Amino acid sequence: MQAYKLNATIDESGHLIIDEPLNIAPGKVEVIILQPIPSWESSTKTSIESQPEKPKRQTKIKALQGWFEKTQPAPPDFDPDQARWEALKEKHNL
């Protein structure tokens, strides 16, 4: 299937108006419409600006860098041994 990317507009009556001339063979086509949402970009910028800066957690593994940016750091009273024990108790029904 051949793909084309075109700019178009939808008028008030709901008709699709293609801004550029097409030179394709007549026949049935499948249309996929992607509409940009300008309000999403502005709301994202304001929510990002209002959030306090999180300290960046560095890693040498590039695949984990994005994951670290999305997660919260462990609380200061976190005990890894206690967490392992709780996970083992749950896993083995102890």
Secondary structure, DSSP 8 states (H G I E B T S, - for coil): -------EEE-TTS-EEESS-----SS----------HHHHHHHHHHHHHS--------S-HHHHHHHHHS----TT--HHHHHHHHHHHHTT-
